[in-house]
Amino acid sequence: MQSLWMLFASFMFAVMGVCVKLASVEFSTSELVLYRGVVGVITLGAIIKLSGETFRTTMPGAHLWRGIIGVISLWLWYYSIGQLPLATAMTLNYMSPIWIAAWLFAMGWWHSRNDVKWPLMLAVGLSFVGVTLLLRPAFHANQLTPALIALGSSMITATAYMQVRKMGLAGEPENRVVFYFTVMNLLAGVVGVLIGGGADGPQFHPVTTWRSGLLLLAIGVCATSAQIAMTRAYRLGNTLVVANLQYTGIVFSSAWGVFIFDDVFDWHSWAGIGIILASGMAATFYNTRNTERGKAIASTDPIASEV
């Protein structure tokens, strides 16, 4: 039952995607990352203080590296959400488990040429069939560049995800991991605003309406609450069930895109989304149940992260 917290997390991430897409009309990607960081720092900072935890860490280098790759991935993801149909951007971002599966396959092949993980190979191959189908409409709609950016974001997300896992296995509390990530969001957003305008100076759009302010607040609240719910799901639920329930985010995003943004998909897009969803679930199942790394993670309390 505790695994169902992931449904709430996936729903909130989908709502966050809606808010990002709506707000991207008025604000730059750097500003969205900045405001997302502000809400996260305040919320998680308060949680850490109230729970009696400390901000002191013995892994500053790991936090810095996780923050850098996480912010790059988040920035690319937010940008792609503003440029693509919501379901397309969200689905491409959910490719992260596929990249992890590809990495596991490559490492297995490198260390033992006779040990070919055929289930992983099949899942990875099918996922790229899905990507090809999903990118075909994007190509015809002159959206290939943001689609490739979204795909690149998922690759970087996979790296961030593995870094977060490594920190969790080393004993770093999840609240501290996510807190320093939001600090990096805030800092990166400020830098982006300062240099975004080039010779024209800082690129900053003030909040002039209640709608704009609520959208920015919702981005931070949705992302933070989703992270907390995801962490609770991983801590208390079945790892395999939780990991697969995250793909409901694709379903939620597809529904939001159709009903709010009037997105229309042809059979290529729906087939691509379905294949990516199925292959991602298969890769997640295999990673968790059939690899030594997956078994090690399943026996611990994995740390959840947005990216």
N, C-alpha and C positions, 0 to 999 in steps of 0.2 A: 504493500500500500504506500510505503514511504517513497517508492520509486516514482509515484505519480507527481511528485514535486517537479520532476523534469517536464511534465506537460505544462505546468504553470510557467516554468522558466522559458520553454520554447515559445509559448504564447506571448510572453512579455518581450522576448527578443524580436518577435515578429511585429509587435506593436511599436517597438523602438525603430524598426526598419521603416514603418509607415511614417513616423514622426520625422525621421532623418530625411526621407524623401520629400515630405511637405516643407520642412525647414530649409532644405537645400536650395529652394527657389530664392530665398531671401538672404541666406548666410553662406559663407564659404565653408569648405570642408574643414579648414583649420579652426574656424570659429565653433563648428559643431564638436570637434574633438576637445576644444578648450572648455566649452560649457559642460560636456560630458565629464571632463576631469574635475571641474569645480564641484559638481554634485557628488561625484564619487569620493573625493577627498573629504568633504564634510561628513558624508554619511558613514564611510568606513572608519574615518578618524574617530567619530563619536562611538562607534561600535567597539573599537579597540580600547578606548579609554574606559567605557562603561563596563567592559568585560574584564578589566584589570590586566590586559595584555600590555606588552611594551612595544615601542616602535623600534627599539634597538635590534639590529640583526648582525649575524656573523657572516652573512653572504651578500655584501654590498655589490660585488662584481656580478654575481648571478642576477641580482635584481636589476642592475643597470642593463645587462645584456637582454634580459627578458623584457624590460621596458622598451628598449630600442626596437627590437623586432616586433613587439606587440603593437607599438604605436604606428610603425610603418604599415603593418597589416590592417590596423583599424582605420587609418587614414585612407588607404586604398579601398577598403570595403565601403566606407561612408561615401567616397567619391563615386564608386560604381553604383551604389544604391540611387544616387541622384541622377544617374545617366541611363540606367537600365530599367526594364520592368522589374518590379519588386521580387517576383518569384525567381526570375533569372539571376539577379544579383545574389539572393539568399542561397539558391541552390548551388551556384558555383562556389560560394564560400564554404558550403558544407562538404566540399571535396577534401577537406583536411584529413579525414581518416584514410582516404584513398592514397594520399601522398605518404602517410605513415606506413601503410601497407606496402607501398612501392619501396620505401626505405628498408623495411624489414625483409622484403624479398631480395633486394640488392645485397644487403648485408649477409643474408643466408647463403646466397649464391657465391659471394666473395670468400666467405670462410669455409664453405663446404660445397664444392661444385656439384656433388651428387645429391645434395639436399635441396631440391627444388620444391618450393611451396606452391604447388599447382592451384589450390583454392585461392591463394592470394593473387597469383598470376591471372587467374580467370576474372576475379573481381576487379583488378586494376584494368585489364583489357576491356571489360564491359563498360567500366566507368568512362573510358575515353571514347567509346562508341556513343555514350550518352552525351558527353561534352560536344562531340562533333554535331550531333543532332540539335543540341541546344544553341550552338554558335551559328548554325546555318541561318536561322531567321535574323540573328543579330547582324550577320554579315550583310544581308540584303537590306537591313534597316540602317546601315551605316553606323552600327553600334559595336563593331568588332573590337575597337580599341578599348572602350570601357569594359567589355566582356573579358578581354585578355587581362585587363588590370584586376578584375574580380578573381580570375583564375590564379593570377600571381599572388593575390592576397591570401588565397587558401593555402598556397604553398608555404608562405611565410607563417601563416597561422599554425600549420603543422609543426614548424620549428619551435614556435612559441609554446605550443601545447606540450611538446616533449621536454622543453626546458622547465615548464611548470611542474610536470610530473617528477622530474629529477629533483627539484627543490622540495617537493612534498615528501618524497622518499627520504630526503636528507633531514626531515623534521621541521621544515619551515612552515609556520601556521598559515592557513589559507587567507585569513583576514589581512595579514601583513603582506602577503604576495600580491593580493589584489589592490591593497592600499597603495603600495609603491608603484604599481602599474598605473593607477589613476593619477598619481603625482606626475608621472611621465606624460600622461595625457595632457595635463594642465600645462606643463612646461613646453611640450611640443606645440600645443595650441597657441601659446603666447608667441613662441618663435615664429610659427607660421603666419600669424597675424602681422607681426612686425616686418617680416620680409616679403609677405605676399603681394604687397602693392608695388614692389620694386622701387623705381626712382620716385614714384608718387607718394611714398611713405607707407605707414601701416595701413593695412586693409581691415577695417573694422566697421561693422554695421550695428549701430545701436538698436536696442530693443525698443520699438516704438508703439507696439500694440500688445494687448493682452494675449492675443492668439500666438504671436511670436514668442512671448515669454513662456507661455504654457507649453509650447512645442519643445523649446529648449529644456525646460524643467522635466518634461516627460521623457526626453531622451536619456537624461541622467538617471531619473528614478526608475525607468523601465530596465535599463541596463544593469543598474546596481541590484534591484530586487531580483532580476533574473539570475544574476551571479550568485546571490545568497541562496535562492531556491535551488539552483543547480548544485551548489555545494552541499546543501542539506540532502538532496536526492542521492548524491554519490556517497555521502557518509552513512546514511541510514538504509538505503535501498540496495537492490541487487545490481551489481555493477553492469552486467550484460544487459539487463532490462533498461536501466537508466541510459546507457550509451546508445541504445537503439531508439529510445523514446525521443531523443534529441531531434531525430529526423522528422518529427511531427511539425517542426518549425517550417519545413518546406511546404507542408499542407496548409498551415496557418497563413504563410506568406502568399501562397497562390490564391487563397480565398480573399485576403485583403486586397491583393492586386486587382482581382476581377471586380470586386464590389466597390472599392474606393477609387481606383485609378482607371477603371474600365479597360484593363489590360485584356488583349485578345491574343490567344496563342493558337498556332496551327498544330497539326499532329506531330511535326518535328519537335516542337518545344515540349509538348506533353510527354512524348515518348522519351525525350532526353531526360526530363525531370524524373520520370518513373525509373529509368535505367540507373541513373545516378543514385537515386534513393535506395533501390534494391541492392546495388553493388556496394554502396557505403555500409548498409546494414550487414551485408555478408562479410565485408572486410572487418567490421567491428566485431562481429561474432567470432571470426577466426583469430583475430588479434588477441581477444580476451581469453578464449578457451584453449587455443592450440599453440601458443608460443610461450616461451619461458618468460619473456618480458610481460606478456599479457597476464600470465598466472601470478607474477610478482605484483603487478598493479592491482589485480583483483583481490589479493589478500591484504591490501592496505586500504587506507582512506584516501582515494584520489582527490586531488584539488581541482575544483571546477574553475573555468576561466572563460571570459567572453572570447578572447583570442589569446 
